[in-house]
Amino acid sequence: MAYQIPLDIKLNATATFDNFVPARNEQLLDLLQGDESFVYLWAAEVVGKSHLLQALCQKHHNAIYLPLNEISSWQPEIFSGLESFDLICLDDVEHLAGQADWEQALFNLFNRVRDNHKRLCISGNVSATQLAIGLKDLSSRLTWGVSMQMHTLDDKDKIVALSKRAEQKGFSLSEEVSNFVLKNCPRDMKSLFNILEQLDDASLQAQRRVTIPFIKKQLGI
């Protein structure tokens, strides 16, 4: 019997190409939206790898996204049959490095994807050649296709990203407020978006605008 894909894996509806600020990642966006069979994207920091992989899946009718940071509750057989999808996106591949059964399963998936002419996009926190992969054949497979590093956003681009996300949620965020958040909160985009979500919920409950005094009160700054 085939291993069942966990039903609780759902795409983040806010992860789209439209609300992603590319900055220096324009070439990567073009690559992902092209027809390259194998793509490996990497970055040491939280810069939006998961966002892009989920955005890519949402543009395809027959795609699957698997966050590999959850493999502790799965079995390697989860890769069985994934070649039935036109697009497979595997996020945070570093979590299976050093685990022989998972490495073998991914190696086999690479071969089936190639044989069935499908697409495989993988993300990691280091370049493919730096992953602590024990299976040499898998290390070789991970260098197939195109590998590209994602670049971090500078402060100006982060402000644009925060403004876009706030607009999507139906409220405005002034540049002054955005600068205050950047100076007083964790600066990676995942944390910033989580803070924005928290502030949005709090402002709706309190029926107040998101201002610096309001942020100070909500975040205890």
C-alpha positions, 0 to 999 in steps of 0.5 A: 500500500502506498504511503499516504501524504499527510492531509494537514499540509496546506499551502499558505494562501498569502504566498504568491508571486504578486506579493513577493518583493524580488529585489535582487532575486529577479533572475530566480523568479524567472527561473522558477516560472520557467520550465527548468526540470531541476532547480535548487535554491538556497540561502542561509537566512530566512529570505522567502524560500518557502514563500516562493516554493508555495507560490510556484505550487499555487500556480500549478494544477498538479503540484505538491509542496512538502516541508521537510522540517516535518520529516520526524513525523513521516516515513521516507515512503512519502516520496513514493509516487510523487512523480505523478505530480507535474511539479514537486517542491521540497523545502528545507532539504538539509533536514534529511541530510545524514539520514540514509533511508531518506537520502536513498528515497530522495535519490530514487525520486530524482530518477523517477522525476527524470524518467517521467519528465516532471519538475523538481524544485528543492530548497536548502540552507546551504549550497547543494555542494555543502549539504552534509549528504552521505549518499554520493549519488544523491550529492551528484543529483542535487547538482543537476539543473540550476542552482541559485542563491537567494539574496536578502532584502535591504531595509528599503525592500523590507519596508516595501514588503511590509507595506504590500503585506499590510495592504493585502490585509486591508490596512496601511503601514506608514514608512515611519511605522515600518522603520520602527518595526525594523529597528525594534523587532527581529529583522528576518521576513518570516518574523516581520510578517508574523509580527504584522499578523499579530498587529493586524489581529490586535488592531482589529480587536481594539478597532485602532490604527497601527501606530508606533504607540500601539505597537509599543503597547502590543509588543511591550517595547 
